[in-house]
Amino acid sequence: MNEKDWQLLTVLYEERNITKTAKKLYLSQPSLTYRIKQLEKEFDITLLHRGNKGITFTSEGEYIVKYAERMIKELRDTHDGLANMSDTLKGTLRLGASSNFAFYELPSILEGFIERHPNIDVQLKTGWSSDIIDQLKEESIHAAFIRGEVKWRGSKILINEEYMSVVSRDKIKLEDLPDLNYIKYHTDPLLKNTFDDWWVKNFDSPAHVSMEVDRIETCKEMVKKGLGYSLMPNISLRGEDHLHTLDMKIDGGKITRSSWLLYKEEMLDLKMIKSLNSFVKKYYHLDG
């Protein structure tokens, strides 16, 4: 059993599907199936059962997957430790970021950071903040850029905060919103709850949803064409969008959305995390 087998097992456990796993690992399905059979032969066990609803791991299979996860972590920690011993700042920096932050903010941050530290390779995963935090807890990533209020017991640095707005191409009045076309987009549960709470506290009738799209960028393009209004954090707005905005308020106060840099305290033992921490603070002109 080797590193490729560890990866195979962990991806298969995540996907629970032979076809998807083979595609993700750039393997043919016969090659993947053959390797599974070889592992079963090596350990004299049955790793999994196949059914109409996908793959089910046996208790022995679950045990082997846990072993594979431990070995992957041990190997990563070894690479990190060896890179940390070098006089040159180098290594693989594994980051996670919420989708909006990754789209609107992170490219410029990474550009500046890599210019300063060209020997650092960056691996990035994006998604919902809740999923990224799970990866941070499991230490499959070193640090995370997260949006919104999150529960985290480790180090947590507030790096940015912006207002939330009603966004439209043409000027509109707040009291007219229930009668206008509302364009919704898929977002994380925390932000959705913020939007829902704001609406309930400001209006007695439901919004007239005319469109539901998967991404905020798609939503913004629809708004720019005058097809309706939407609710957005200001991180997604640029001057060249030429959109009108109304502040979203609850009890007279503007609603804000925060961006955070999260990591476990012990990660600061790694030079590249210390350097990232310092760079981000300078980038956002933070004290301390």
C-alpha positions as CSV (number, residue, x, y, z in Angstrom):
1,M,0.0,0.0,0.0
2,N,1.5,3.3,-1.1
3,E,0.7,7.1,-1.3
4,K,-1.4,6.6,-4.5
5,D,-3.5,4.0,-2.7
6,W,-4.1,6.4,0.3
7,Q,-5.3,9.0,-2.2
8,L,-7.5,6.5,-4.0
9,L,-9.2,5.3,-0.9
10,T,-9.8,8.8,0.5
11,V,-11.3,10.1,-2.8
12,L,-13.4,7.0,-3.2
13,Y,-14.7,7.4,0.4
14,E,-15.6,11.0,-0.4
15,E,-17.3,10.3,-3.7
16,R,-18.8,6.9,-3.0
17,N,-18.8,6.4,-6.8
18,I,-16.3,4.5,-9.0
19,T,-16.9,6.6,-12.1
20,K,-16.5,9.9,-10.3
21,T,-13.4,8.7,-8.4
22,A,-11.7,7.4,-11.6
23,K,-12.4,10.7,-13.3
24,K,-11.1,12.7,-10.4
25,L,-7.9,10.7,-10.3
26,Y,-7.4,10.5,-14.0
27,L,-7.7,6.7,-14.0
28,S,-9.6,4.3,-16.1
29,Q,-12.4,2.5,-14.3
30,P,-10.8,-1.0,-14.9
31,S,-7.5,0.3,-13.4
32,L,-9.3,1.6,-10.3
33,T,-11.3,-1.6,-9.8
34,Y,-8.1,-3.6,-10.3
35,R,-6.3,-1.6,-7.6
36,I,-9.2,-2.0,-5.2
37,K,-9.1,-5.8,-5.7
38,Q,-5.3,-5.8,-5.1
39,L,-5.8,-4.0,-1.8
40,E,-8.5,-6.4,-0.8
41,K,-6.1,-9.3,-1.6
42,E,-3.2,-7.7,0.3
43,F,-5.2,-7.3,3.5
44,D,-7.5,-10.3,2.9
45,I,-10.6,-8.2,3.4
46,T,-13.6,-6.9,1.5
47,L,-13.3,-3.1,1.3
48,L,-16.7,-2.2,0.0
49,H,-19.9,-3.3,-1.5
50,R,-21.5,-1.8,-4.7
51,G,-25.2,-1.2,-4.9
52,N,-27.7,0.8,-7.0
53,K,-27.3,3.8,-4.7
54,G,-23.5,3.8,-4.8
55,I,-20.7,2.3,-2.7
56,T,-20.9,1.2,0.9
57,F,-17.7,0.6,2.8
58,T,-17.4,-2.3,5.1
59,S,-16.2,-1.9,8.7
60,E,-12.8,-3.1,7.5
61,G,-12.9,-0.7,4.7
62,E,-13.7,2.2,7.0
63,Y,-10.7,1.2,9.1
64,I,-8.4,1.2,6.1
65,V,-9.7,4.6,5.0
66,K,-8.9,6.1,8.5
67,Y,-5.4,4.7,8.2
68,A,-5.0,6.2,4.7
69,E,-6.2,9.6,6.1
70,R,-3.7,9.4,8.9
71,M,-0.8,8.6,6.5
72,I,-1.7,11.4,4.2
73,K,-1.6,13.8,7.1
74,E,1.7,12.4,8.4
75,L,3.2,12.8,4.9
76,R,2.0,16.4,4.7
77,D,3.3,17.2,8.1
78,T,6.7,15.7,7.2
79,H,6.9,17.9,4.0
80,D,5.9,21.0,6.1
81,G,8.5,20.2,8.7
82,L,11.3,19.7,6.3
83,A,10.4,22.9,4.4
84,N,10.3,24.8,7.7
85,M,13.9,23.7,8.4
86,S,15.2,25.4,5.3
87,D,16.8,28.8,5.3
88,T,14.8,29.6,2.2
89,L,11.1,30.2,2.7
90,K,9.5,27.4,0.6
91,G,6.9,24.7,0.8
92,T,3.3,24.0,-0.2
93,L,0.8,26.4,1.3
94,R,-2.6,24.8,1.4
95,L,-5.4,27.4,1.6
96,G,-9.2,27.4,1.7
97,A,-11.4,30.3,0.8
98,S,-15.1,31.0,0.5
99,S,-16.2,31.4,-3.1
100,N,-16.9,35.1,-3.1
101,F,-13.7,36.0,-1.3
102,A,-11.8,33.8,-3.7
103,F,-13.3,35.6,-6.7
104,Y,-13.2,39.2,-5.6
105,E,-10.2,39.5,-3.2
106,L,-7.9,36.5,-3.2
107,P,-6.3,36.8,-6.6
108,S,-4.6,40.1,-5.7
109,I,-3.5,38.8,-2.3
110,L,-1.9,35.7,-3.8
111,E,-0.3,37.7,-6.6
112,G,1.5,39.9,-4.1
113,F,2.4,37.1,-1.7
114,I,3.9,34.9,-4.4
115,E,5.9,37.8,-5.8
116,R,7.5,38.1,-2.4
117,H,7.9,34.4,-1.9
118,P,8.4,32.7,-5.3
119,N,9.5,29.4,-3.8
120,I,6.1,28.8,-2.1
121,D,3.6,26.7,-4.1
122,V,-0.1,27.5,-3.3
123,Q,-2.8,24.9,-3.3
124,L,-6.3,26.4,-3.1
125,K,-9.8,24.9,-2.4
126,T,-12.9,27.1,-2.6
127,G,-16.5,26.5,-1.5
128,W,-19.0,27.3,1.3
129,S,-17.5,28.7,4.4
130,S,-18.8,25.8,6.5
131,D,-17.1,23.3,4.2
132,I,-13.8,25.2,4.3
133,I,-13.9,25.3,8.1
134,D,-14.3,21.5,8.2
135,Q,-11.2,21.2,6.1
136,L,-9.4,23.6,8.4
137,K,-10.4,21.5,11.5
138,E,-9.1,18.3,9.7
139,E,-5.8,20.2,8.9
140,S,-6.1,19.3,5.2
141,I,-5.5,23.1,4.7
142,H,-3.2,25.4,6.7
143,A,-5.4,28.5,6.8
144,A,-8.7,29.8,5.5
145,F,-10.3,33.0,4.2
146,I,-13.9,32.9,5.5
147,R,-16.9,35.2,5.1
148,G,-19.5,36.0,7.7
149,E,-19.8,35.2,11.4
150,V,-18.3,31.8,12.1
151,K,-17.6,29.7,15.2
152,W,-13.9,29.0,15.4
153,R,-11.7,28.4,18.5
154,G,-8.4,29.0,16.8
155,S,-6.8,32.2,15.7
156,K,-9.2,34.5,13.9
157,I,-8.2,37.8,12.3
158,L,-10.8,40.3,11.1
159,I,-9.4,41.5,7.8
160,N,-12.2,43.4,6.2
161,E,-15.8,44.4,6.7
162,E,-18.3,45.9,4.2
163,Y,-22.0,46.8,4.1
164,M,-24.8,44.9,2.4
165,S,-26.9,46.6,-0.3
166,V,-30.0,46.4,-2.4
167,V,-28.6,46.6,-5.9
168,S,-30.4,47.7,-9.1
169,R,-29.6,49.2,-12.5
170,D,-32.0,52.1,-12.1
171,K,-32.9,54.1,-9.0
172,I,-35.6,52.4,-6.9
173,K,-37.4,53.0,-3.6
174,L,-37.1,50.6,-0.7
175,E,-40.8,50.5,-0.1
176,D,-41.4,49.4,-3.7
177,L,-39.3,46.2,-3.4
178,P,-42.2,43.7,-2.9
179,D,-43.7,44.8,-6.2
180,L,-40.4,44.6,-8.2
181,N,-38.6,41.6,-9.7
182,Y,-36.2,40.0,-7.2
183,I,-33.2,38.0,-8.6
184,K,-31.9,35.4,-6.1
185,Y,-28.7,33.5,-6.2
186,H,-27.4,30.5,-4.3
187,T,-25.4,31.4,-1.3
188,D,-24.2,30.0,2.0
189,P,-26.9,29.5,4.7
190,L,-25.6,32.3,6.9
191,L,-25.9,34.9,4.3
192,K,-29.3,33.6,3.2
193,N,-30.5,33.9,6.8
194,T,-29.3,37.5,6.9
195,F,-31.3,38.3,3.8
196,D,-34.4,36.5,5.1
197,D,-34.2,38.3,8.5
198,W,-33.8,41.7,6.8
199,W,-36.8,41.1,4.6
200,V,-39.1,40.0,7.4
201,K,-38.2,43.0,9.5
202,N,-38.8,45.4,6.7
203,F,-41.8,44.0,4.7
204,D,-45.1,42.4,5.4
205,S,-45.4,40.6,2.1
206,P,-43.0,38.1,0.4
207,A,-40.5,39.1,-2.3
208,H,-41.5,38.6,-5.9
209,V,-38.8,36.2,-7.1
210,S,-38.5,36.3,-10.8
211,M,-35.2,34.5,-11.2
212,E,-33.0,32.1,-9.3
213,V,-29.4,31.6,-10.5
214,D,-26.5,29.6,-9.2
215,R,-23.8,32.3,-8.9
216,I,-23.6,35.9,-7.7
217,E,-21.8,37.0,-10.8
218,T,-24.6,35.7,-13.0
219,C,-27.1,37.5,-10.8
220,K,-25.2,40.8,-11.1
221,E,-25.2,40.6,-14.9
222,M,-28.9,40.1,-14.8
223,V,-29.3,43.2,-12.6
224,K,-27.0,45.2,-14.9
225,K,-29.5,44.5,-17.7
226,G,-32.3,45.9,-15.7
227,L,-34.1,42.5,-15.2
228,G,-34.6,43.1,-11.5
229,Y,-32.9,43.9,-8.2
230,S,-30.9,41.8,-5.8
231,L,-29.3,41.8,-2.3
232,M,-25.5,41.7,-2.2
233,P,-22.5,42.2,0.0
234,N,-20.5,45.2,-1.3
235,I,-17.5,43.0,-1.8
236,S,-19.1,41.9,-5.1
237,L,-19.6,45.5,-6.4
238,R,-17.2,47.5,-8.5
239,G,-17.4,51.1,-9.7
240,E,-17.5,50.0,-13.3
241,D,-20.7,48.0,-12.6
242,H,-22.6,51.4,-12.6
243,L,-25.3,50.0,-10.2
244,H,-27.4,51.9,-7.8
245,T,-27.4,50.8,-4.1
246,L,-29.5,51.2,-1.1
247,D,-28.1,50.3,2.3
248,M,-29.7,47.3,4.0
249,K,-30.5,48.3,7.6
250,I,-32.0,46.6,10.7
251,D,-33.2,48.8,13.6
252,G,-31.5,51.8,11.9
253,G,-28.1,50.1,11.7
254,K,-26.4,49.1,8.5
255,I,-25.9,45.3,8.0
256,T,-22.3,44.3,7.6
257,R,-20.5,41.2,6.3
258,S,-17.0,40.3,7.6
259,S,-14.0,38.6,6.1
260,W,-11.7,36.6,8.3
261,L,-8.3,34.8,8.2
262,L,-8.5,31.7,10.2
263,Y,-5.9,29.1,11.3
264,K,-4.9,27.0,14.2
265,E,-2.5,28.7,16.6
266,E,0.2,26.0,16.2
267,M,0.3,26.7,12.4
268,L,2.3,29.9,13.2
269,D,5.2,27.5,13.9
270,L,5.4,27.3,10.1
271,K,7.4,30.1,8.5
272,M,5.1,30.3,5.5
273,I,2.0,30.8,7.7
274,K,3.8,33.5,9.7
275,S,4.7,35.2,6.4
276,L,1.1,34.9,5.1
277,N,-0.2,36.3,8.4
278,S,2.1,39.3,8.2
279,F,1.4,39.9,4.5
280,V,-2.3,39.9,4.9
281,K,-2.1,42.4,7.8
282,K,0.0,44.7,5.7
283,Y,-2.3,44.3,2.7
284,Y,-5.4,45.3,4.7
285,H,-3.5,47.9,6.7
286,L,-4.3,46.2,10.0
287,D,-2.6,47.2,13.3
288,G,-0.5,44.7,15.2
